[in-house]
Amino acid sequence: MDADAAPGFARLMAALDPAMAIVTTAAGDERSGCLVGFHSQCGIDPPRYAVWLSVANHTYDIGRRAELFAVHFPPATEIALARLFGEDTGDDMDKFTRCGWTPGPGDVPLLDASPVRFVGRALALGTVDADHACLVLEPIEVSSADAVAQFNPMRFDAVADLHAGHAPDERRGTSG
Ligand SMILES: Cc1cc2nc3c(=O)[nH]c(=O)nc-3n(C[C@H](O)[C@H](O)[C@H](O)COP(=O)(O)O)c2cc1C
């Protein structure tokens, strides 16, 4: 993209004010998770969901060896949880000692404070010519209709001032 167009593109994306998600996963006895703004349904029949993980993140590192992921849609009130998963990195600390969670399918951590979520099986985790890799999920377990009905999602605007634990131009092994 032309450098002049980048600020306008960032403003346009921010104006969409997407709902935020927290993705968690586990591989062996390791757990990881991060705040994500890049995620979307990408199939109807069969249902599919895509999440884009920064290749700089600890979550990407663990996710490459994982089969199952939980995609949580935190309520607007859970700013502290968003800060934990968006500003801290599993490279330096265990986020799961600092929040309530329960092991789900395949021991994927399910965050107690974010009951609107689904668990998905990874179908593909690919890289493109970008700093985020696309993870495609097949939903296998979804939160109850009651939880969804009463839910007010956290949106980008509420967390736009957080400082991500890893800058998108980092690469694992060089700075993470
Ligand atoms: C507002 C906001 C949106 C973010 N969106 C994404 C995203 O879509 N994908 C991603 O991989 N990281 C995203 N991040 C960055 C990670 O959440 C952050 O670097 C985190 O500390 C990584 O943790 P980890 O190294 O333990 O995986 C976002 C951070 C913030 C503050």
The ligand as an SDF file (V2000), in Angstrom:
LIG
                    3D

 31 33  0  0  0  0  0  0  0  0999 V2000
   -6.6450   -3.6180   20.1770 C   0  0  0  0  0  0  0  0  0  0  0  0
   -5.7460   -4.8080   19.9030 C   0  0  0  0  0  0  0  0  0  0  0  0
   -6.0440   -5.6600   18.8450 C   0  0  0  0  0  0  0  0  0  0  0  0
   -5.2060   -6.7630   18.5590 C   0  0  0  0  0  0  0  0  0  0  0  0
   -5.5220   -7.6080   17.5240 N   0  0  0  0  0  0  0  0  0  0  0  0
   -4.7340   -8.6890   17.2940 C   0  0  0  0  0  0  0  0  0  0  0  0
   -5.0900   -9.6290   16.2670 C   0  0  0  0  0  0  0  0  0  0  0  0
   -6.0780   -9.4930   15.5620 O   0  0  0  0  0  0  0  0  0  0  0  0
   -4.2840  -10.7250   16.0990 N   0  0  0  0  0  0  0  0  0  0  0  0
   -3.1820  -10.9360   16.8830 C   0  0  0  0  0  0  0  0  0  0  0  0
   -2.5030  -11.9450   16.7040 O   0  0  0  0  0  0  0  0  0  0  0  0
   -2.8170  -10.0580   17.8590 N   0  0  0  0  0  0  0  0  0  0  0  0
   -3.5760   -8.9540   18.0800 C   0  0  0  0  0  0  0  0  0  0  0  0
   -3.2420   -8.0730   19.0620 N   0  0  0  0  0  0  0  0  0  0  0  0
   -1.9530   -8.2390   19.7450 C   0  0  0  0  0  0  0  0  0  0  0  0
   -1.9020   -9.2890   20.8500 C   0  0  0  0  0  0  0  0  0  0  0  0
   -3.1060   -9.3780   21.5650 O   0  0  0  0  0  0  0  0  0  0  0  0
   -0.7440   -8.9200   21.8150 C   0  0  0  0  0  0  0  0  0  0  0  0
    0.4700   -8.7210   21.1090 O   0  0  0  0  0  0  0  0  0  0  0  0
   -0.5560   -9.9660   22.9110 C   0  0  0  0  0  0  0  0  0  0  0  0
    0.2050   -9.3700   23.9360 O   0  0  0  0  0  0  0  0  0  0  0  0
    0.1370  -11.2190   22.4110 C   0  0  0  0  0  0  0  0  0  0  0  0
    0.2180  -12.1560   23.4600 O   0  0  0  0  0  0  0  0  0  0  0  0
    1.0310  -13.5260   23.3080 P   0  0  0  0  0  0  0  0  0  0  0  0
    2.4400  -13.1570   22.8890 O   0  0  0  0  0  0  0  0  0  0  0  0
    0.9580  -14.1440   24.6740 O   0  0  0  0  0  0  0  0  0  0  0  0
    0.3290  -14.3190   22.2620 O   0  0  0  0  0  0  0  0  0  0  0  0
   -4.0700   -6.9980   19.3600 C   0  0  0  0  0  0  0  0  0  0  0  0
   -3.7930   -6.1450   20.4570 C   0  0  0  0  0  0  0  0  0  0  0  0
   -4.6130   -5.0630   20.7180 C   0  0  0  0  0  0  0  0  0  0  0  0
   -4.2870   -4.1840   21.8950 C   0  0  0  0  0  0  0  0  0  0  0  0
  1  2  1  0
  2  3  1  0
  2 30  2  0
  3  4  2  0
  4  5  1  0
  4 28  1  0
  5  6  2  0
  6  7  1  0
  6 13  1  0
  7  8  2  0
  7  9  1  0
  9 10  1  0
 10 11  2  0
 10 12  1  0
 12 13  2  0
 13 14  1  0
 14 15  1  0
 14 28  1  0
 15 16  1  0
 16 17  1  0
 16 18  1  0
 18 19  1  0
 18 20  1  0
 20 21  1  0
 20 22  1  0
 22 23  1  0
 23 24  1  0
 24 25  2  0
 24 26  1  0
 24 27  1  0
 28 29  2  0
 29 30  1  0
 30 31  1  0
M  END
$$$$
